[in-house]
Amino acid sequence: MPILKPSHPEVAPVVPSGQLRRLSVDEIKPSTNNPRLLFDPPQLLELKKNIAEHGVLVPITVYQPKGQAKFSILDGERRYRCVVDLTNEKHVGKDGKPIKIPANIVEPPTMIAGLLYMFSIHNYRAEWELMPTALSLKIVMENLEVTDNAALNKLTGLSERQIERCKSLLEFPEKFQRLSLDPDPKTRIPSNFWIEALPVLNLAVERIENVKKLGRDSATDKLVEKYRDHKIKSVIHFRRIMESYDLSEDDAPLRAKVVRRVEQFFLNPKLETREAFDEFVVDKKRVQSAVAACQTFLAELRKFKLRYTTDDTERKRLQEELIAVQKYCRTLEEALEGSDSPEASSE
Amino acid sequence: MWSLLHSLRAVQRFRDYQPQHVSMASVGRWIKQLKTKEDQKLAWMLLKRVIYLSERETKTILVHQNTALMENLRRAGLASNKLIYISTDDAASSSPMMLGMLRNAALLEQQGCKFLDGRDAMGINKVTAKVQEGAIIYIDDFVGSGNQFCRARAFLMQNVVGTFSEFLLVPSICEEGYARLNELGVTVHAGHIHAKAERPLHRHSHLMHSEGRERLIQICREIRPNASLGYEGLATMVVLYRNAPNSVPAILRGSDKQDPFYGLFPRFKDLPVKK
């Protein structure tokens, strides 16, 4: 019974070997991902109770890598972990023996099928390091020749926004990507650094002659240096640069001043982000106005008592408008995600 | 007379210990720090229980274990170009040294095997994506609780793509680490599994009478109050020619910078800095 249905013609399906066996926990190799991080504890507890009462009803799917005595799990990590817990608690089945797990044995998956399965697991884990995910996504894109976000979303289950973030990481040369793969968290550059830095780099390299002369890699080096020297205290502070630039759109002298400041920011290692750009961002006032606008909008809508609208055309029109509002709010909400804590960003 | 015999035996057994030369003078200096005849007798008893792996023995174990593993993998359908050997620690530490030793002794490069540093995430991603199906073989000189190994493995496995069986080649491993790796599904090929019973200062060992053990533990506490029996209180007795594990009792390892207590098997990092 294949569990990985190929969603792309190039992805080979999982091939069953025709064996259904009852395996003890000792015969199974756990995944390197801890399901306690991947799944909600109440859900796991519920499943464990169920297995304690009835045993494992749905077979897990396993394969045996060449040369390895134990079976690796392709599907059913939660059921396996629950049985491990029960075995450790000396729980026995109805036959008085340790619980065994029914398992469909399949042939080892191809690299791409295995990768797609890993994606489906990692989607549950918000804190999964993004750079390894990006590198895996690159392999999927190259092997299946798929680059469209919607198609990649269908294949991997990653949201289009996650895919976009991964693609941003892949725009940086390998020597910079390596900095986010440093095993030491103290010296590792967080993946978010690149994502937040990318628009600033694009702006500087395209619009500022002296940064263009430096070259993209040297300009990137300057930003890394600044980050290590705590002159960029939080990766989220890059947004202040872009915000300053956007806000000066209709004011030519101000725009020229912002551009000059961006140039100084790249060329002067001592210049700190907020120190350089706070003066251009009248943050509080705009945010306060936006908060007030949200509150007024909600109050007005409530006042109209729209819940009982009966006219079909009106209802449809209103629904369309609400969807548009919802879409904008979702995009804005996603854009606002991220931490402003310097400690959090440097971890 | 007894002291002389013990010293001669120690010099003979531990002659290639690299961090600090074991000589008649160093053994004498070590034993004389213990003031009573009873304490000295206990120390000699402990020293007798050291399981020492010389360079030659280490190399022989690694090569033999590797030959057997490669043969098993070949039978399972994995040619040598499908084998990726990975060191799990910093360049100057034991794991890369063992990998270098095995690589040369077993002519692994000529056979098409791949070699990687476990910290090189990008390299792991690229090589595993290229090989797609094979075996990952970790190399180290000693595994105690397995904590350090598990941390290194968790990091590098994030970047593995494809289907790989996992093995650890190691001259010696503690039974605690062996059990842990077995649970994780990493097959261990070791020359020696270091049982708790082989460690005189371990609470599960009966190699020494309880008064003697308590006395030695007390001495260890005075030398290193926070790590008297080594990392996680493992009290291991394996010493490798290249370095003693951080889990050996303090009486063997000595104080930090070897002051005030001079150890017979200090680790490189325990030695005083020469001016």
Interface residues (C-beta under 8 A of the other chain):
Chain A: I28 K29 P30 T32 Y63 P65 K66 G67 Q68 A69 K70 S72 P108 P109 T110 M111 G114 L115 E129 M131 P132 L135 S136 I139 E174 Q177 R178 L181 D182 P183
Chain B: N72 L73 A76 G77 L78 G118 R119 A121 M122 N125 A129 Q132 E133 G134 A135 A152 R153 A154 F155 M157 Q158 N159 V161 G162 T163 F164 S165 E166 F167 E183 L184 G185 T187
